[in-house]
Amino acid sequence: MQQASLGFKVVIMFFLRKVLEKIALGMPPPTLRNLWLLLSSLVIFQSLVVFTHTQISGNAITALFVWGGAIICMEDQIDILRPKPSFISLVVGILFIFYSLYRTSRVISSDSFLYLLVPVAGLGLLLMAEPIKHIYRYKDSLIVLCLLPLFMITQIIFSTYATRDLSLLTANSVLLWLTFFGIEPVKVVQDIVFVNGGAVQVMHECNGFEMIMQMIITSIIFLLAFPLRSRLGKILVLLLAPCIGFVVNSIRISLLAVLSSVNSEYGKSLFDFFHEQAGSLIFSGIAVFILGSLYLAILNRELPPLPTE
């Protein structure tokens, strides 16, 4: 038995060594650029993990949009990036990264300071790649990262003064959607929607504020990464973005209202799915797709026609 066990371990170690060799052969060389990209990936991953485990689902998705938007805005720079920081920028960047990682790791519940750490971490990464005088090349990415603390400030102000009004408006829009699709009986009492024995209450977490802000942030990312020439086009995008977010969220709440009336385990499972983060991410993706399609249509109208032979 001992010999068989030893032989089994030898076989496992042999295959493990072969797998590690394959991985090592497929890995890019440890250049400064690749090491910087690896560090950036780890910092972003750690930030998103903390957001996912400590913040509500809508805010975690917003953090994902912000980090993704910052990467999109510096996509052209990544291809030519060759980290050459000055001594001062390297030291300051390392301090920023260490502080953001340390402070982020101590967040165990909803913490407004977490949102400010995102631009701090982003600035630290850039300082580790470029001297301070060259940081302006990445101003668009820094602007996008600063949208996250601005989002938090806006959320605090909005929850203090207008969250109730948005919940009532969303509840009445759900009534319009369900009536339009012929689903009856439907009744709305303040922010509660009753549908055929089921009911949903439009709380401040589900009134659409997060999705509206996500669409506004996405529109700003589009405008920075793929600029429009006309002022009218820019204004149109900024006006359509919150409307798309509100409409898509009201459709999601309408679906939840219908699912609440389904008296079965299957209906309950679907309700939980679309009410939690995974379902929210699907509808956020739908809203981004709609906004992106409209933005692409506006951008194509501004592009010159292709030359004919």
MIFIGU-172729 format. One record per residue (C-alpha): residue number from 0; x, y, z; residue in one letter. Coordinates in steps of 0.05 Angstrom, whole numbers. Layout:
% MIFIGU-172729
    k       x       y       z  r
  NUM       X       Y       Z  A
...
END
This chain:
% MIFIGU-172729
    k       x       y       z  r
    0       0       0       0  M
    1      57      48      17  Q
    2      90      34     -50  Q
    3      24      46     -87  A
    4      13     110     -49  S
    5      84     133     -64  L
    6      75     116    -138  G
    7      10     156    -140  F
    8      45     216    -109  K
    9     102     211    -160  V
   10      51     210    -218  V
   11      14     270    -189  I
   12      79     309    -180  M
   13     100     291    -251  F
   14      35     318    -281  F
   15      37     379    -236  L
   16     107     395    -259  R
   17      86     388    -332  K
   18      27     434    -320  V
   19      70     486    -287  L
   20     120     482    -344  E
   21      64     494    -394  K
   22      40     554    -354  I
   23     110     581    -348  A
   24     122     575    -424  L
   25      57     611    -438  G
   26      70     668    -390  M
   27      96     734    -418  P
   28     167     754    -400  P
   29     175     792    -333  P
   30     187     860    -364  T
   31     172     924    -326  L
   32     110     935    -370  R
   33      83     865    -356  N
   34      98     871    -281  L
   35      61     938    -280  W
   36       2     907    -315  L
   37       1     849    -265  L
   38       3     897    -206  L
   39     -53     938    -237  S
   40     -95     876    -247  S
   41     -85     855    -174  L
   42    -103     924    -148  V
   43    -166     929    -190  I
   44    -186     857    -172  F
   45    -177     871     -97  Q
   46    -217     935    -102  S
   47    -275     901    -138  L
   48    -275     842     -89  V
   49    -281     890     -30  V
   50    -337     929     -65  F
   51    -374     864     -80  T
   52    -371     839      -8  H
   53    -383     905      29  T
   54    -427     949     -15  Q
   55    -496     941     -45  I
   56    -498     907    -112  S
   57    -513     970    -152  G
   58    -452    1006    -124  N
   59    -407     946    -137  A
   60    -429     946    -210  I
   61    -415    1021    -213  T
   62    -344    1009    -188  A
   63    -336     957    -243  L
   64    -359    1008    -295  F
   65    -311    1060    -269  V
   66    -250    1014    -269  W
   67    -269     988    -338  G
   68    -279    1058    -364  G
   69    -211    1080    -338  A
   70    -178    1022    -375  I
   71    -216    1039    -440  I
   72    -193    1112    -436  C
   73    -120    1092    -432  M
   74    -123    1034    -481  E
   75     -81    1070    -533  D
   76     -28    1087    -480  Q
   77     -23    1015    -454  I
   78       6     990    -521  D
   79      63    1040    -518  I
   80      71    1039    -442  L
   81     143    1031    -418  R
   82     146    1047    -344  P
   83     200    1099    -330  K
   84     180    1134    -266  P
   85     223    1185    -231  S
   86     248    1169    -162  F
   87     197    1216    -130  I
   88     138    1190    -170  S
   89     158    1118    -156  L
   90     161    1130     -81  V
   91      96    1169     -80  V
   92      62    1117    -123  G
   93      84    1059     -78  I
   94      59    1097     -17  L
   95      -8    1109     -51  F
   96     -15    1036     -70  I
   97       5    1010      -1  F
   98     -43    1058      33  Y
   99    -101    1042     -13  S
  100     -90     967      -5  L
  101     -83     973      71  Y
  102    -143    1018      79  R
  103    -186     977      31  T
  104    -170     912      68  S
  105    -198     942     132  R
  106    -267     957     101  V
  107    -317     907     129  I
  108    -382     945     116  S
  109    -410    1004      78  S
  110    -354    1056      81  D
  111    -357    1121      40  S
  112    -281    1127      43  F
  113    -275    1065       0  L
  114    -299    1105     -60  Y
  115    -243    1156     -51  L
  116    -191    1102     -50  L
  117    -205    1084    -123  V
  118    -174    1148    -153  P
  119    -118    1144    -101  V
  120    -101    1073    -124  A
  121    -106    1094    -197  G
  122     -61    1154    -187  L
  123     -11    1110    -150  G
  124      -8    1061    -208  L
  125       3    1117    -258  L
  126      58    1148    -215  L
  127      94    1081    -215  M
  128      94    1083    -291  A
  129     107    1155    -308  E
  130     141    1217    -278  P
  131      93    1267    -246  I
  132     100    1315    -305  K
  133      73    1262    -353  H
  134      11    1243    -314  I
  135     -31    1291    -356  Y
  136     -29    1238    -412  R
  137     -77    1197    -370  Y
  138    -123    1253    -349  K
  139    -184    1220    -380  D
  140    -173    1157    -338  S
  141    -164    1198    -275  L
  142    -227    1237    -290  I
  143    -265    1171    -296  V
  144    -237    1145    -230  L
  145    -258    1209    -196  C
  146    -329    1196    -218  L
  147    -336    1143    -164  L
  148    -328    1189    -104  P
  149    -372    1240    -140  L
  150    -423    1185    -148  F
  151    -421    1171     -73  M
  152    -430    1244     -56  I
  153    -488    1249    -104  T
  154    -519    1186     -74  Q
  155    -515    1215      -4  I
  156    -547    1280     -25  I
  157    -600    1245     -66  F
  158    -618    1196     -11  S
  159    -629    1255      36  T
  160    -674    1297      -8  Y
  161    -704    1259     -68  A
  162    -701    1184     -60  T
  163    -774    1180     -39  R
  164    -797    1218    -102  D
  165    -757    1172    -147  L
  166    -787    1110    -114  S
  167    -858    1138    -125  L
  168    -841    1155    -198  L
  169    -813    1085    -209  T
  170    -875    1052    -178  A
  171    -921    1091    -224  N
  172    -878    1075    -285  S
  173    -885    1001    -266  V
  174    -960    1010    -266  L
  175    -956    1039    -337  L
  176    -912     981    -362  W
  177    -957     927    -333  L
  178   -1020     961    -359  T
  179    -988     968    -427  F
  180    -974     893    -431  F
  181   -1044     876    -407  G
  182   -1025     848    -339  I
  183   -1082     856    -290  E
  184   -1103     870    -236  P
  185   -1050     921    -217  V
  186   -1054     973    -161  K
  187   -1003    1022    -135  V
  188   -1005    1048     -63  V
  189    -949    1099     -55  Q
  190    -886    1059     -71  D
  191    -918     989     -67  I
  192    -941     955    -131  V
  193    -994     900    -123  F
  194   -1001     849    -179  V
  195   -1050     791    -177  N
  196   -1037     770    -105  G
  197    -963     791    -105  G
  198    -930     857     -87  A
  199    -863     892     -91  V
  200    -841     955     -54  Q
  201    -795    1002     -90  V
  202    -743    1016     -37  M
  203    -686    1065     -45  H
  204    -639    1007     -66  E
  205    -684     990    -125  C
  206    -712    1057    -147  N
  207    -662    1062    -204  G
  208    -614    1114    -178  F
  209    -554    1068    -184  E
  210    -572    1049    -256  M
  211    -584    1121    -275  I
  212    -516    1140    -248  M
  213    -485    1081    -283  Q
  214    -512    1106    -349  M
  215    -488    1177    -336  I
  216    -418    1150    -319  I
  217    -419    1106    -381  T
  218    -439    1165    -425  S
  219    -381    1206    -397  I
  220    -334    1148    -410  I
  221    -359    1144    -482  F
  222    -349    1219    -491  L
  223    -278    1216    -464  L
  224    -257    1153    -501  A
  225    -294    1166    -567  F
  226    -306    1241    -570  P
  227    -363    1270    -610  L
  228    -352    1334    -650  R
  229    -420    1365    -645  S
  230    -444    1398    -581  R
  231    -515    1375    -597  L
  232    -493    1303    -598  G
  233    -458    1309    -531  K
  234    -519    1341    -499  I
  235    -564    1288    -530  L
  236    -522    1231    -501  V
  237    -520    1262    -431  L
  238    -596    1271    -433  L
  239    -611    1202    -459  L
  240    -566    1165    -410  A
  241    -607    1176    -347  P
  242    -672    1164    -385  C
  243    -646    1096    -409  I
  244    -625    1078    -339  G
  245    -693    1096    -310  F
  246    -733    1059    -364  V
  247    -691     995    -360  V
  248    -696     994    -284  N
  249    -771    1005    -285  S
  250    -776     945    -333  I
  251    -735     904    -283  R
  252    -782     924    -226  I
  253    -842     906    -270  S
  254    -812     837    -280  L
  255    -802     830    -205  L
  256    -874     850    -193  A
  257    -899     796    -240  V
  258    -853     744    -210  L
  259    -878     761    -140  S
  260    -947     737    -161  S
  261    -921     669    -184  V
  262    -935     623    -127  N
  263    -881     570    -139  S
  264    -809     555    -122  E
  265    -790     570    -194  Y
  266    -820     639    -190  G
  267    -786     652    -123  K
  268    -719     631    -152  S
  269    -727     677    -212  L
  270    -748     734    -166  F
  271    -686     725    -123  D
  272    -641     720    -185  F
  273    -665     785    -216  F
  274    -668     820    -149  H
  275    -596     805    -131  E
  276    -531     825    -163  Q
  277    -530     775    -221  A
  278    -598     797    -247  G
  279    -581     870    -236  S
  280    -518     860    -277  L
  281    -559     832    -335  I
  282    -604     894    -337  F
  283    -544     940    -329  S
  284    -514     905    -389  G
  285    -578     916    -428  I
  286    -578     990    -411  A
  287    -505     997    -432  V
  288    -519     960    -497  F
  289    -577    1008    -513  I
  290    -535    1069    -496  L
  291    -476    1043    -535  G
  292    -519    1029    -596  S
  293    -547    1100    -595  L
  294    -478    1129    -584  Y
  295    -450    1089    -642  L
  296    -506    1114    -687  A
  297    -491    1186    -668  I
  298    -417    1175    -678  L
  299    -427    1144    -747  N
  300    -468    1204    -769  R
  301    -408    1249    -753  E
  302    -357    1206    -788  L
  303    -340    1225    -860  P
  304    -364    1177    -914  P
  305    -315    1124    -938  L
  306    -278    1142   -1002  P
  307    -305    1109   -1065  T
  308    -259    1079   -1117  E
END
